[in-house]
Amino acid sequence: MKRKRLIRMMILLVSVLAVCLLSSCSKKQEQTEKPDPEKGIYNIYYKDAEETKLTSVEYRTKTKSKEELVKGLIKKLQSQEKDDPSVLPAVASDLEVVSYDLSLLPFLTVNFTKSYSEQKGADEILCRAALVMTLTQIPGVKYVEIQVEGQPLLDSAQKPVGKLSADRFLTDMNGNMFSRQKNKLLLYFASKDGKELVEVERTVLNDSSMALEKLVMKLLLEGPPDSAARAVLPDTVSILDISIRSGTCYVNFDSGFLTDTMDLEPEIIIYSIVDSLAELPDVSQVQIMVNGISDVKFKDSISLAEPFVKDLSYLFVQEEETEGEMELSGE
């Protein structure tokens, strides 16, 4: 009798374990189920703990109304995941939506208060990506346009960002849906007296889709991070286009480059641009143009007709003490 009872208990224990394993597998399958908006399964895009890339968390809802989905998905984007502190909201909770417009599908317009434009550049890019990739999952919505106080969102060049699709934010080599990359760049600004170039190293997080040559020029326009150096370009100058082809970086300025530049020696301005871009591995020379034309003279003294190569002869070099001087100072 005892033996039969022991056998029955073992069979019961094995059965319970089997049920638990099946239940666990079922739950795991549910957690890894792909997004399916038709079934109410969405991806909400959050920032990772380092705030350098976006990562997705599954969200389920029974809501079918497109209007309610817009409200609900934005609310989720602004909410902290209770069970997962490793992800952070990509859309700040204090960003207030004034209105949204679904009347022109496949376009969705989301209008924020002016606090949206107060975000720092890299944070705004992640916020923008999270909004677009989350909201374009709504059936019928393919493009999202972000507005601020009823006006189109502008990029760093003060041009409208326009209507964006999820395809705009491509996956990177690591499979992350969208990320910022860390770049260490060597830039050249004017010295405090404006007579030489000063080397400034910058480490920045930026949109991984931004070309490095664009990032370099963006930082030159922003100016140095402290008062130890001077900017060579005013923010009134616009870059119409920049690209790299066969080792030559082509920089096309608007006419402000000829009229609005700083009161510096022309060589300092030119080689601030050239030497900074020539630090990039794919750049061996720089062709500067104004409104697409290179056959002009900069400040009536430097011809832009031919490409420039790197020239560090204008770089400020701090003199080192000689061995004799060091001994003398130690006495």
C-alpha positions in Angstrom: 0.0 0.0 0.0 2.8 2.4 0.9 4.5 1.7 -2.4 1.4 2.3 -4.4 0.8 5.6 -2.6 4.4 6.7 -3.2 4.0 5.9 -7.0 0.7 7.9 -7.1 2.4 10.9 -5.4 5.3 10.8 -7.9 2.9 10.7 -10.8 1.0 13.6 -9.3 4.2 15.6 -8.8 5.3 15.0 -12.4 1.9 16.1 -13.7 2.0 19.4 -11.7 5.6 20.1 -13.0 4.4 19.5 -16.5 1.5 21.9 -16.2 3.8 24.5 -14.7 6.3 24.2 -17.5 3.5 24.5 -20.1 2.1 27.5 -18.4 5.6 29.1 -18.3 6.1 28.5 -22.0 2.7 29.9 -22.8 3.5 33.1 -20.8 6.8 33.4 -22.6 5.2 33.1 -26.0 2.7 35.8 -25.0 5.5 38.2 -23.9 7.4 37.7 -27.2 4.4 38.0 -29.5 5.1 40.5 -32.3 3.2 43.8 -32.4 -0.2 43.4 -34.1 -2.3 46.6 -34.0 -5.3 44.8 -35.5 -5.3 42.7 -32.3 -4.5 45.7 -30.1 -0.8 44.8 -29.6 1.6 47.8 -29.9 5.2 48.6 -29.3 5.9 51.6 -27.1 9.3 53.1 -27.6 11.3 54.2 -24.5 14.9 55.4 -23.9 17.3 52.9 -22.5 18.9 53.6 -19.1 21.9 55.3 -20.7 19.5 57.5 -22.8 21.4 56.7 -26.0 18.9 54.6 -27.9 15.3 53.5 -28.1 14.0 50.2 -27.0 10.5 48.8 -27.2 8.0 47.5 -24.6 4.8 45.6 -25.6 1.5 47.3 -24.8 -2.0 45.8 -25.2 -5.2 47.7 -25.5 -8.8 47.0 -26.6 -9.2 50.6 -27.9 -10.1 50.8 -31.6 -10.9 54.5 -31.9 -8.0 56.3 -33.6 -8.5 59.4 -31.5 -8.4 57.4 -28.3 -5.3 55.5 -29.5 -3.4 58.7 -30.2 -4.2 59.9 -26.6 -3.5 56.5 -25.1 -0.2 55.9 -26.9 1.2 59.4 -26.1 0.2 58.8 -22.5 2.1 55.6 -22.4 5.1 57.3 -24.1 5.2 59.7 -21.2 4.7 57.1 -18.5 7.4 55.2 -16.6 7.2 51.5 -16.8 6.5 50.2 -13.3 8.0 46.8 -13.8 11.0 47.9 -15.8 13.1 50.7 -14.3 15.8 50.1 -17.0 13.7 52.0 -19.5 12.8 55.7 -19.4 10.0 57.8 -21.1 11.3 59.1 -24.4 8.6 61.8 -24.3 8.8 64.0 -21.2 5.7 64.1 -19.0 5.7 67.9 -19.0 5.3 68.1 -22.8 1.7 69.1 -23.3 -0.3 68.2 -26.5 -2.4 71.2 -27.6 -4.2 69.3 -30.3 -3.9 66.5 -32.9 -5.4 66.1 -36.4 -6.4 62.8 -38.0 -8.5 64.4 -40.8 -5.9 63.9 -43.5 -5.0 60.3 -43.2 -2.4 58.8 -43.7 -1.0 62.0 -42.1 -1.3 62.6 -38.3 -0.4 66.0 -36.9 0.5 66.4 -33.3 0.7 70.0 -32.0 2.7 70.6 -28.7 3.1 73.7 -26.6 6.4 75.6 -26.9 8.0 73.5 -24.2 8.7 70.9 -26.9 11.2 73.2 -28.7 13.0 73.7 -25.4 14.4 70.2 -25.4 18.1 69.7 -26.0 19.0 68.6 -29.5 19.7 64.9 -28.8 16.8 64.5 -26.5 14.4 66.0 -29.0 15.7 63.6 -31.7 14.9 60.6 -29.5 11.6 62.1 -28.6 10.7 62.7 -32.2 11.7 59.1 -33.2 9.7 57.5 -30.4 6.6 59.5 -31.3 6.8 58.6 -35.0 7.6 54.9 -34.6 4.9 54.5 -31.9 2.1 56.5 -33.6 2.6 55.1 -37.1 1.5 51.7 -35.8 -2.1 53.1 -35.6 -4.0 51.6 -38.5 -4.2 54.2 -41.3 -1.4 56.4 -40.0 1.8 56.3 -42.1 3.2 59.8 -41.4 3.5 62.0 -38.3 4.0 65.8 -38.4 5.1 67.5 -35.2 4.1 71.1 -34.6 4.9 73.6 -31.9 2.2 76.1 -31.1 0.7 75.4 -34.5 3.9 75.9 -36.4 6.0 73.2 -38.1 8.8 71.8 -36.0 12.2 73.2 -37.2 15.5 71.4 -37.3 18.9 72.8 -36.2 19.2 74.6 -39.6 15.8 76.2 -38.9 14.2 74.3 -41.7 10.8 72.4 -41.3 11.3 68.8 -40.3 8.1 67.9 -42.2 6.1 64.7 -42.2 8.0 61.7 -41.0 7.5 57.9 -41.4 8.9 55.1 -39.3 11.2 54.3 -42.2 13.1 57.5 -41.5 14.5 55.9 -38.3 16.4 52.8 -39.6 17.8 50.1 -37.5 21.5 50.3 -36.7 24.2 47.6 -37.0 23.3 46.3 -33.5 19.6 45.9 -34.3 18.6 48.9 -32.1 15.6 50.6 -33.6 17.1 54.1 -33.1 20.1 55.3 -31.3 22.5 58.1 -30.7 26.2 57.5 -31.2 29.1 58.9 -29.2 31.7 60.7 -31.3 35.0 62.2 -30.3 35.8 65.1 -32.7 38.8 67.4 -33.0 37.7 71.0 -33.9 39.7 74.1 -34.6 38.4 77.5 -33.4 40.1 81.0 -33.3 42.3 81.8 -30.3 41.1 84.5 -27.9 43.1 87.2 -29.8 41.9 85.8 -33.1 45.4 85.4 -34.6 45.8 81.6 -34.4 43.8 78.4 -34.3 43.1 76.6 -31.1 42.5 72.8 -31.0 39.3 71.8 -29.1 38.3 68.2 -28.5 34.5 67.5 -28.3 32.8 64.3 -27.3 29.1 64.4 -28.3 26.1 62.1 -28.5 24.2 62.6 -31.7 21.6 61.1 -33.9 23.3 58.1 -35.5 21.8 59.0 -38.9 23.6 62.4 -38.9 26.7 62.4 -41.2 29.9 63.3 -39.3 30.7 66.2 -41.7 27.3 67.8 -40.9 28.0 67.3 -37.2 31.4 69.0 -37.5 29.9 72.0 -39.2 27.0 72.1 -36.7 29.5 72.3 -33.8 31.6 75.0 -35.6 28.5 77.1 -36.0 27.6 76.6 -32.3 31.0 77.8 -31.3 33.5 76.6 -28.6 32.2 75.2 -25.3 34.0 77.9 -23.2 35.7 81.3 -23.4 39.2 79.9 -24.1 38.5 80.1 -27.8 36.4 82.1 -30.3 33.8 81.0 -32.9 34.8 81.7 -36.5 31.3 81.6 -38.0 28.2 83.5 -36.8 24.9 81.7 -36.5 23.5 83.9 -39.3 25.5 81.8 -41.8 23.6 78.9 -43.3 25.1 75.7 -44.8 23.0 74.9 -47.9 24.6 71.5 -48.5 27.6 69.3 -47.4 28.7 66.0 -48.7 31.9 63.8 -49.2 32.8 62.4 -52.6 36.1 60.6 -53.4 37.9 62.1 -50.4 36.7 65.7 -51.1 34.3 67.3 -48.7 32.1 69.9 -50.5 30.7 72.6 -48.2 28.1 74.9 -49.8 27.4 78.1 -47.8 24.8 80.8 -48.5 25.9 84.3 -49.4 26.1 85.2 -45.6 29.5 83.4 -45.7 30.9 86.3 -47.7 29.2 89.1 -45.8 28.5 88.1 -42.2 31.7 86.3 -41.1 33.6 87.3 -38.0 36.2 90.1 -37.8 39.1 87.6 -38.1 41.9 87.0 -40.6 40.5 85.1 -43.6 43.0 82.3 -43.2 41.9 81.7 -39.6 38.3 81.3 -40.8 39.1 79.1 -43.8 41.4 76.8 -42.0 39.2 76.4 -39.0 36.7 74.8 -41.4 39.2 72.9 -43.5 41.3 71.5 -40.6 38.2 70.5 -38.6 36.7 68.6 -41.6 40.1 67.1 -42.6 40.2 65.3 -39.2 37.5 63.0 -40.5 38.9 59.7 -41.9 37.2 60.1 -45.3 38.3 63.7 -46.0 41.6 64.5 -47.7 40.6 68.0 -49.0 37.8 70.5 -48.7 36.0 72.4 -51.4 34.3 75.6 -50.1 31.5 77.1 -52.3 29.0 79.9 -51.9 25.6 79.3 -53.5 27.1 76.5 -55.4 29.9 78.6 -56.9 33.6 78.2 -56.1 35.0 80.8 -58.5 34.8 83.6 -55.8 37.2 85.3 -53.4 36.7 85.2 -49.7 37.2 88.6 -48.1 38.8 89.7 -51.4 41.9 87.8 -50.6 41.5 84.0 -50.7 40.3 82.3 -53.9 37.9 79.4 -53.3 38.4 78.0 -56.8 40.5 75.1 -55.7 40.0 72.6 -52.8 42.0 73.3 -49.6 44.1 70.7 -47.8 44.8 70.5 -44.1 47.3 73.1 -42.9 48.2 73.3 -39.1 50.7 76.1 -39.5 48.1 78.5 -38.0 47.7 76.3 -34.9 48.7 77.8 -31.6 51.5 75.7 -30.1 52.4 76.2 -26.4 56.1 76.3 -25.9 57.6 73.7 -23.6 60.2 74.5 -21.1 63.7 73.3 -22.0 65.6 71.0 -19.7 67.9 73.9 -18.6 64.9 76.1 -17.8 63.3 73.4 -15.8 66.5 72.9 -13.7 66.8 76.6 -13.2 63.2 76.9 -11.9 63.8 74.0 -9.5 66.8 75.7 -7.8 
